[in-house]
Amino acid sequence: MDIQPCRGIVINAPEFFVDPAFQQWLANGDHKFTWHDGGEIDEWSDVIVLVDPSLNGEGSDSDMPEHIWNRIVEACREHLGRDRACSNHYVARLTNLDL
């Protein structure tokens, strides 16, 4: 067994989930780490994406709409980028909660 720590953030961004380009990406049938069941997008449609620790814009879901991916990478730079010792991908959980 190999266990490694990772760093992550939760981004509550309902505006992502109403964006038509994001909705199309979420429903395109490609594998994703999500609770979205393919029906209507709701508060259970969380998505987890992995951002390369170099913070150069690469990651598991960098094929999502560029304007949203760039905001995720920027949030990782701002909140996680101080820890350059991290060698694992950063984890960003996107939530759709209307608080």
C-alpha positions as CSV (number, residue, x, y, z in Angstrom):
1,M,0.0,0.0,0.0
2,D,1.3,3.4,-0.9
3,I,-0.3,6.4,0.9
4,Q,0.6,9.9,0.0
5,P,-0.9,13.2,1.3
6,C,-2.4,15.7,-1.1
7,R,-3.6,19.3,-0.8
8,G,-7.0,20.5,-1.9
9,I,-9.6,23.2,-2.0
10,V,-13.4,23.3,-2.2
11,I,-14.7,25.9,-4.7
12,N,-18.4,26.6,-4.3
13,A,-19.2,28.1,-7.7
14,P,-22.9,27.8,-8.7
15,E,-22.0,30.1,-11.7
16,F,-19.9,27.2,-13.2
17,F,-22.9,24.9,-13.1
18,V,-25.2,27.3,-15.0
19,D,-22.7,28.0,-17.6
20,P,-23.8,26.2,-20.9
21,A,-20.3,25.3,-21.9
22,F,-19.6,23.7,-18.5
23,Q,-22.9,21.9,-18.6
24,Q,-22.0,20.5,-22.0
25,W,-18.6,19.4,-20.7
26,L,-20.1,17.8,-17.6
27,A,-22.6,15.8,-19.7
28,N,-20.3,14.9,-22.6
29,G,-20.0,11.3,-21.5
30,D,-16.2,11.4,-20.8
31,H,-15.1,9.9,-17.5
32,K,-15.1,12.4,-14.6
33,F,-14.8,12.2,-10.8
34,T,-18.3,13.4,-10.1
35,W,-21.6,12.7,-8.3
36,H,-23.5,14.1,-11.3
37,D,-25.8,11.3,-12.5
38,G,-26.4,12.5,-16.0
39,G,-29.8,14.1,-15.2
40,E,-30.5,17.6,-14.2
41,I,-27.6,19.5,-12.6
42,D,-28.3,20.1,-9.0
43,E,-26.6,20.4,-5.6
44,W,-25.4,16.8,-5.9
45,S,-23.5,17.5,-9.1
46,D,-20.1,18.0,-7.4
47,V,-17.0,17.5,-9.6
48,I,-13.5,16.8,-8.4
49,V,-10.6,17.8,-10.7
50,L,-6.9,17.4,-10.4
51,V,-4.5,20.3,-11.1
52,D,-0.9,19.6,-11.8
53,P,1.3,20.8,-8.9
54,S,3.4,22.9,-11.3
55,L,0.3,25.1,-11.6
56,N,1.0,25.6,-15.3
57,G,-2.5,24.8,-16.4
58,E,-2.3,21.1,-16.9
59,G,-4.6,18.7,-15.1
60,S,-7.1,15.8,-15.4
61,D,-9.9,18.0,-16.7
62,S,-8.1,20.8,-18.5
63,D,-10.4,20.0,-21.4
64,M,-13.3,21.8,-19.6
65,P,-14.2,25.3,-20.8
66,E,-11.0,27.3,-20.6
67,H,-12.5,30.3,-18.8
68,I,-13.6,28.0,-15.9
69,W,-10.4,25.9,-15.9
70,N,-8.3,29.1,-15.7
71,R,-10.3,30.2,-12.6
72,I,-9.7,26.8,-10.9
73,V,-5.9,27.0,-11.6
74,E,-5.8,30.6,-10.4
75,A,-7.6,29.6,-7.1
76,C,-5.0,26.8,-6.6
77,R,-2.2,29.2,-7.3
78,E,-3.6,31.7,-4.7
79,H,-4.6,29.2,-2.0
80,L,-2.3,26.2,-2.5
81,G,0.7,27.4,-4.5
82,R,2.7,28.4,-1.5
83,D,3.5,24.7,-0.9
84,R,6.0,24.0,-3.6
85,A,7.0,20.8,-1.8
86,C,3.8,19.1,-3.0
87,S,4.5,16.5,-5.6
88,N,1.0,15.2,-6.0
89,H,-1.8,16.9,-8.0
90,Y,-3.9,19.4,-6.2
91,V,-7.5,18.4,-5.7
92,A,-10.2,20.9,-6.4
93,R,-13.8,20.0,-5.5
94,L,-16.4,22.1,-7.3
95,T,-19.7,22.4,-5.5
96,N,-23.0,23.8,-6.6
97,L,-24.5,25.1,-3.4
98,D,-26.7,28.2,-3.3
99,L,-25.7,29.5,0.1
